[in-house]
Amino acid sequence: MIIKQKPDRAKALSTSEQRYRTLVETMGDGLSEIDENQVTTYANEMLCQMWGRSRNEIIGKKVDQFLDDDNKKILSQQLEKRRKGERRPYEIIWTKKDGSKLHTIMTPTPYFDSKGSFKGSFAVITDISKQKKERSLLEMMVKQRTRELEDKTKSLEEVNTALRVLLRKREEDKSILEERMLLNVRELVIPYIERMRQAPLNERQEGCLDIMESTLNDIVSPFLHKFSLEFLNLTPSEIKVANLVKFGKTTKEIAHILNLSGKTIEFYRKSIRKKIGITNKNINLRTFLFTTK
């Protein structure tokens, strides 16, 4: 009978330990162990490369000596969390041997003795310097783009302001042109038409004058609502009547207020309609007067 020998347990354990060591030494992230006093008890090869220090410069040293004051505070706060069993990842910046900064994410795992006392922690240290640089570059590009957009917005606002000024000037010029047209018709044309009416005219001539006056009224009537009653060449009495019409007073009420006859008020109303160019048109006098300034 052949008796099989049991595997050498010590050799198996050594092989397993060797595999574990090879794994942690060649992993892509840093790995460290610190005790309850923040003294480093282990650092893998990758961590040494990341910090730019040898194992002898790391192991046995308090880990906070590789941090500036701000990051020492972060580590101290995180150590208190480790004592409570918390293992949430956090960002911290290490100072390398050459003085440059190393941005990392720490992923801690605290461990405790059989009595529940905190004894230290392991931490996987991931280098995020490249991502930080890319994020900083992206933030810089965003800021630059934001400035460019702000400059363009400012330019557009300036252009819009200039356009508003031009449009306002255009409206002013248009109003001046309309006013001049009305003045020219009122001062240079209408008086001659009135003088011609005073002369002996045959029926054909009367008809031509009516057509001329009606055409002129049609030309200027679109502009009349933009101007005050005084500008429409109304007499003071006509302005009084027009204002009362504007406020909804009837012919009888206006006659009583102004102490005039109803026929006189009707005469004023007809004269007002004629002067504002709505004679024989289906336009309410009060509605038209409401559109004047």
DAGI-V85604 format. One record per backbone hydrogen bond with DSSP energy under -1.0 kcal/mol. NH is the residue of the N-H (numbers start at 1). CO is the residue of the C=O. E is the energy in kcal/mol with one decimal. If there is no record, write none. Layout:
{{NH/CO/E} {NH/CO/E}}
This chain:
{{12/8/-2.3} {13/9/-2.6} {14/10/-2.3} {15/11/-2.4} {16/12/-2.5} {17/13/-2.5} {18/14/-2.4} {19/15/-2.3} {20/16/-2.3} {21/17/-2.5} {22/18/-2.8} {23/19/-2.4} {24/20/-2.5} {25/21/-2.2} {26/22/-1.7} {30/125/-2.6} {32/123/-2.0} {33/42/-2.1} {34/121/-2.2} {35/39/-2.3} {38/35/-1.9} {40/61/-2.7} {41/33/-3.3} {42/33/-1.5} {44/31/-2.2} {48/44/-1.8} {49/45/-2.2} {50/46/-2.6} {51/47/-2.6} {52/48/-1.2} {53/48/-1.9} {58/55/-1.4} {59/55/-3.1} {60/40/-3.3} {61/58/-1.8} {63/38/-3.0} {65/62/-1.7} {66/63/-1.6} {67/64/-1.4} {72/68/-2.0} {73/69/-1.5} {74/70/-1.3} {75/71/-2.4} {76/72/-2.5} {77/73/-2.3} {78/74/-2.3} {79/75/-2.5} {80/76/-1.6} {81/77/-1.2} {82/78/-2.1} {83/79/-2.1} {85/82/-2.0} {86/81/-2.5} {90/106/-1.8} {92/104/-2.0} {94/102/-2.6} {95/66/-2.9} {96/100/-2.9} {97/51/-1.7} {99/96/-1.8} {102/94/-2.7} {104/92/-2.1} {105/126/-2.0} {106/90/-3.1} {107/124/-2.3} {109/122/-2.9} {111/120/-2.5} {113/117/-2.2} {116/113/-2.0} {119/111/-2.3} {120/111/-1.0} {121/34/-2.2} {122/109/-2.4} {123/32/-2.0} {124/107/-2.0} {125/30/-2.9} {126/105/-2.4} {128/103/-2.8} {132/128/-2.5} {133/129/-2.6} {134/130/-2.6} {135/131/-2.7} {136/132/-2.9} {137/133/-2.8} {138/134/-2.5} {139/135/-2.9} {140/136/-2.5} {141/137/-2.5} {142/138/-2.6} {143/139/-2.7} {144/140/-2.6} {145/141/-2.8} {146/142/-2.7} {147/143/-2.6} {148/144/-2.4} {149/145/-2.6} {150/146/-2.6} {151/147/-2.7} {152/148/-2.6} {153/149/-2.8} {154/150/-2.5} {155/151/-2.5} {156/152/-2.8} {157/153/-2.5} {158/154/-2.3} {159/155/-2.6} {160/156/-3.1} {161/157/-2.6} {162/158/-2.5} {163/159/-2.7} {164/160/-2.6} {165/161/-2.3} {166/162/-2.5} {167/163/-3.1} {168/164/-2.6} {169/165/-2.6} {170/166/-2.7} {171/167/-2.6} {172/168/-2.5} {173/169/-3.1} {174/170/-2.7} {175/171/-2.6} {176/172/-2.6} {177/173/-2.6} {178/174/-2.7} {179/175/-2.8} {180/176/-2.7} {181/177/-2.3} {182/178/-2.6} {183/179/-2.7} {184/180/-3.0} {185/181/-2.5} {186/182/-2.9} {187/183/-3.5} {188/184/-2.5} {189/185/-1.1} {190/185/-2.9} {193/189/-1.8} {194/190/-2.6} {195/191/-2.1} {196/192/-2.3} {197/193/-1.8} {198/194/-1.0} {206/202/-2.5} {207/203/-2.1} {208/204/-2.2} {209/205/-2.3} {210/206/-2.3} {211/207/-2.3} {212/208/-2.5} {213/209/-2.9} {214/210/-2.7} {215/211/-2.6} {216/212/-2.3} {217/213/-2.3} {218/214/-2.1} {219/215/-2.0} {220/216/-2.3} {221/217/-2.0} {223/220/-1.6} {226/223/-1.6} {227/224/-1.8} {233/230/-1.1} {239/235/-2.5} {240/236/-1.9} {241/237/-2.3} {242/238/-3.0} {243/239/-2.4} {244/240/-1.9} {245/241/-2.5} {246/242/-2.4} {247/243/-1.2} {248/245/-2.0} {249/244/-2.4} {254/250/-2.7} {255/251/-2.4} {256/252/-2.0} {257/253/-2.4} {258/254/-2.8} {260/255/-2.3} {265/261/-1.8} {266/262/-2.3} {267/263/-2.2} {268/264/-2.2} {269/265/-2.5} {270/266/-2.3} {271/267/-2.3} {272/268/-2.7} {273/269/-2.4} {274/270/-2.2} {275/271/-2.3} {276/272/-2.1} {278/273/-2.8} {281/278/-1.6} {283/281/-2.4} {288/284/-2.2} {289/285/-2.6} {290/286/-1.8} {291/288/-1.2} {292/289/-1.2}}
